Amino acid sequence: SEVRVAKIDGELVINPSRADLERATLEFIVAGSAKDINMVEGEADEIQEAELIEAIQFAHAAIKVQVQAQVELAELVGKTVKRTYSHEHSNEELKKLVYAFAYDKVYAVAKSQTPKHERGDAFGAILMDFIATLGEEVDPVTGFLSKKYFHDVQFDAVRNLLLDEGVRLDGRTTKQIRPIWSEVGYLPSAHGSAIFTRGETQSLTTVTLGAKDDEQMIDGAFINGYNKFLLHYNFPAFSTGEARPNRGVGRREVGHGNLAMRAIKKVLPADAENPYTIRVVSDILESNGSSSMATVCAGTLALMDAGIKLKAPVSGIAMGLISDETTGKYAILSDILGDEDHLGDMDFKVTGSKNGITACQMDLKVNGLSYAVLTEALNQAKEGRLHILGEMEKTMSAPREDYK
């Protein structure tokens, strides 16, 4: 089940009214089962990690009540037995062949610390070599299953490498952040601009200041009014080396842009101190994980370059998790790569200033996350977030005295 939790006048409240939410110092949507938390998303006024954990635990107590109601409803209507799932095609003999042929080769490539595209090409070559062993006439089902089982090999090899040897795909330790390079004033004609690069992820972000006429008019089912802070996140195909048409904004752009907007919104100056409508546009030029967090960092630098008096600079980091329920082993990863997100168990994005957390978004692919591991992940995220802030401050530590 799922609830909204907010802290209003110092008290945690479940599913508050919209009027009360205007006074909230934190607001999160939390989803989970009776046993574990599966998803968290929301924003806060620079809160501490312990306060976030407390809010999640409070929300989980309410979720358990709602889950119990669902169980009772299922019993009332006599639906206590799950339907049998009709499985897709499978071929255990083929699966064994794929593992025997590919596992050691994939493990070696994963351990070689090659860049993203070279690693992808090497994995693809191993798959093609295996399919070639099946003969010239490979039926569609066998071809499909070969690719499916090869993905399972990648999944196991990358995870075992990390859990058994502590080696990540690019050779970093679990807490190590990729090299960071940034620059402000990159586009001289914009009101503010910054380029932020972390590893193989890069955001070029601009700030445009407008008048009151440029405010965004919101005419929603429940929300009406005007918005003077806009953030647009663009993720063109070339950022991941693909060639496809640029059509309408997708789910990904909306979600990532919204998270970055929430992260920065909390440190903007009050309306009385800032008469302008602010539009931030992040163009992702290269992506290998954490592009939304690069947007937060580049957006902060671009706003300071534009002379916007932020309360404090904000940075963001994406955390990951590799775990094995059988052995109980787990590894929390700072600043995850795209493959670590894809093959891992968690994507936990945390943004904030040196004073505390301004936004977060977490989704899990496993049954759930214990509070002990969640606390460890948040503390590790804080360490990484502050390191990134330190690197950003080498480029620009405070807003310009005046607008450009």
N, C-alpha and C positions, 0 to 999 in steps of 0.2 A: 504494500500500500504506500501511500505518499501523503505528506502533509507540508504545510508552510509553517515555519517557525520564525518568530521575530522577537526582538527584545524591545519592549516599549515601556518607557519610564522606569527602566532598570529591572523589569520583570519579563521572563520568557512567556510567550503566548503562542498557542497553536491556532492556526487559521484565523488571524486577526482581520478586522474590517479594513477596507481601503483607507478610511479616514484615519484609523490608528496607525497604519503603515507609514504615514507621512512623518510620524515622530519616532520611527524605529531606528535603532543604532545598528542593528543587523537584521538581515532578512534572507532566509535560505529555504529552498525547496529540498526536502529530504525524502528519499524513497528507500524501501527496504523490505525484508521479510521479517518474520517473527524472530529470526535468529541473528541476521546481519544487515548492515547497511550496504546498498548497491549503488546509490547515486546521490550526489549533493551538488547544488548549484545556487549561487547567490552572491550578495554583496554586504559590506559592513563598513563601519566608520573606524578603520584602523584598529581592529580588535586584536587581542593576543590569542595565541594558539589554544590555550586552556579554555578560553571563552567559546571558541568555535566547537571544541570537543563537548563542552557542557551543553551547547545548543543542539548538537546532533544527538546526544544521549536523551535529552528532553523530548526531541522529535520522535526518537525511536520508541519511547514509552507509549506515545500516542499511536504510532504505527502498529504496535503489537495489539492494541485494543481493536483497531480496524481489521487487522488480519484475522483475529479471532471471530469477529462478526461475519467475515467471509466464509470461514470454516463452518460456522453454525448455519449459515444460509445454505451452503452446499449440502449439509446433512438434512436440513428441512425439506429440500426438494429431491432428496435421494440420489444426489450425484457425488458419491464418495469414491467411486472407482474411476481411475483415469482411463481414457480411451487408448487403445494400442496404437502406437505411432507406426505408420507405414513407411518403413525405411527405404531409402534410395538404393540403387544397385550397389553391391559390394562384391569384392573378390579377395578373399584372404590370401590366396596363393600369390596373386599379383602384389599385394601389399608387402608380403615377405620378400619378394624379388626386388621391389623398389628399395626397401630398407637395406637389404644385403648389398645392393649395387651402390646406393647413394649416400648412406649415413656417414661413413668415414670421410668421403670426399667433401660433403657439405660441412662437416665439422672442421675440416682443414681450412676451407674457404672462410668460414666464420671466424676462425682463429687468426687469419692472415692479416687482419687490420687494414684491409683495402678500402678505398673510398666507396661511397654509396653505389654509383653506377657500375664501377668495375666489379663490385661484389654481386650486384644483380645480374650482370652479364655472365659471371662465373657460375652462379646458381642455374641460370638458364641453359648454359652449355652442358651442365651435368644432366639436366632433365632431358635435353635433346639426345644426348649420348645414350640414355636409358631407352628412350622411345625407339631409337635406331636398332636396339637389340631385339625389339619385338617383331622385326620384319617390315616389309614394305607396305603390306595391307593391314593397317591397324584400324579396327572398327571404332566408331565414335565413343561407345561406352568404355572401352579399354583405354582410349586416349584420355577421356575425362577422368577416369579413376586413377590413371597414372599421375596426372597433375595434382589430383586431390591428395594422393598418398605422398607425393613428393613434398607438398606443402606441410604435411604431418612430419616428414623427416626434418625439414627446416625448423619447424616449431620445436621439436625435441632436441635437435642438435644445438641450436642457439641457447636454449634454456639450460641444457645440461652443461654447456661450456661455462655459463655464468655461475650456476649453482655449485659445480664441482671444482672449477679452477678460478672462479672470480674474475674471468676475462670478458670484457664487453667487446662488441663488434669493432669498435674503433680503438680498443686498447686502453681506454680510461678505467680508473677505479670507479666504484659505485657512487662516490660523492664528488667526483671531478667534473667541473664545468668546461665546456669546449672553449677554445680561444675566442676572445671578444674584440671586435674592432668597431668603432663608431666615429661619426663626424657630424657636425651641425653646419647649417648654412650651405648644404650640398647643392641646393637649387637656389641660386641667388635672387631670382625674381619672385619667389614665394614669400608670404608673410613669415613663414617659419618652415624649416625642413631639417630632416635628419636621416642618416642612413645608419642602420644597426645590423651588424653581422655577428652571428654566433655559430661557429663551425660552418656547416653548409646551409645555414638558414639566414636569409637576408631580407630586411624590410626597408623600403624607401618610403618615408612618410612625410606628408606635407600638411601644413596648417594654413587655412584661409580664414581671415576675419571678415565678418559681414555686419551689416546693419540690422536693425530690428525687423525690417521687411524680409530678411533672409531666414527668419526663424521657421522651423518645421511645424506645420499645422498638423495636429493629431486629432483624428476624428474616428475613434474606435468605439467598440461596443460598450466598454466600461470607462474608457479614458478619453477625455477631451481637453484640449488646450494647446499650448505651444511649447516647443523644445528648442533651446538655444545652444545645445551641444550635440553635434552629429559626428559619428565615426563610421567611416566606410572601409571595409576590408576587402581587397581584391586579390584573388588567387588564380592568376592566369595559368594556362596549361604548361607554358614553357618553364615555369618555376620548378616543375618536377621532370623536365625533359620530355614532355608529351606534346603531341600535335593534335589539337582538337579545336572546334569552333568555340568562340567566346559568346555564349548565349546568356540567358537571364541569370540572376543571382540564385545560387543554390542554397540548400540547407546548411552546408558547411560554412559558406561565407556569412550567412545570417548569424549562426551560432557563435563563430569565432569573433565576428565584429561586435556582437552584443556583449561578450565576455570582456573584451578589451575596453569597450565603452564604459561598462560598469566599474572596471578597475580604475580608470583615470577620472571618471566623474566625481569620485569621492574626494579628490584633492584639488578640484577646481576652485577658484576664488568665488566668493558670494557675488550675486548679481549686482549688488551695489558697487563692488570693486571692479567688475568687468562688464562694460556696456556692450560688448560685441557678441554676435552670434559666432560660434566657433565650429569650423568643419575640419575634421582630421581625416585624411585619406591615406591608408596604408596599402602600398603595392608590394606584394611578395615577389621578389626577383629570383629567389632560389629557396628551396624548401627541403629540409631533412629533419623534420620534427620541430615542434614548439613555435610555429610561425605566428600563432596568436600572441604568444608571450613576447616574441620579437616586436610585434605591433605595439604592445604596451610600452616596451623600452624605447622604441623609436618615437612613439607618440609623445612620451614624456619629454624626450630631448627636443623634439620639434616644437612643442608648446613652450618650453623654456627659451628656445631660440626665437620664438615669436614675441617674447616678452610677457607671456601670461604668467601671473604671479601664483604658481602652484603652491599649495600648503606644504608639500614635500614631494620629492621625486618618487616615482613608483617603478618597480621592476616586476618581472614575472618569471616563473620557472615551471616547467612541466616535469612531474615526478612519475616514475614507473615502478612496477612491481613484477618480479618473477618469483613464483612460489610453486612448491610441490606438496600437495596435501598428504601424500603417502608418507614422505620422510619428514615433513614439517619444516624443511629448509625454505628460506625465502631471502630475497635480496631487494632492497629499495634502491632505485636508481635515480640520480639527479640529472636533469637536463637530457631527457631521452631522445634518441634518434627515431626516425620514422619506423624503422624495422623493429625497434624495441617496443614501440607503441603497438604495432601490428601483431607481433608475436608474444607480447607480454600480457599481464593480467589486469593492469590498471593504467589509467591516464588521469593524473591528478594535477590540475593546473592551479597554482597559487600565486596571487599577485599582492603586492603591498609595499608600503614605505618602510623606513627604519622603525617607525612607530607601531606598525601592526598591519594586519591583513585587510585589504580593501575588496577582494573578490576571490572566489574559487569555483572550480568546476571539477567534479570527480565522477568517473564512470568505471565500473568494474566488470570484468568478464568472468570472474570466478564466483563462487557461492556467496562470498561476502568478505568483510574485512574486520578483524578484531580491533577493539579500541587501543590495544597496546601497539599494534602495527600502525594504526592510523596516527597515533601520537608521535611515534618514531618518524613517520613520513613527514608530518608537519614540521617537526623540529629540524629534520634534515633539509626540508624546503626552505625554512627560514635562513639556515646557514648559506644555502646556495643563492637565495634571493639577495642577501646582504652583500655577498661577493660580487654579484652582477651590478648592484647599486654602486659599489666601490669602483668598478670598471667604468660605469657610466659617468661618475663624478670626475674621472680623469679627463673626459671630454667636455663636460659642462656640469657644474655643481649647483648653480643657482640661475633663476631666470634673468634675462637681460633687464637692465634698468628701465628701458623704454621700448615701445613697439618699434619695429623696423620701419 
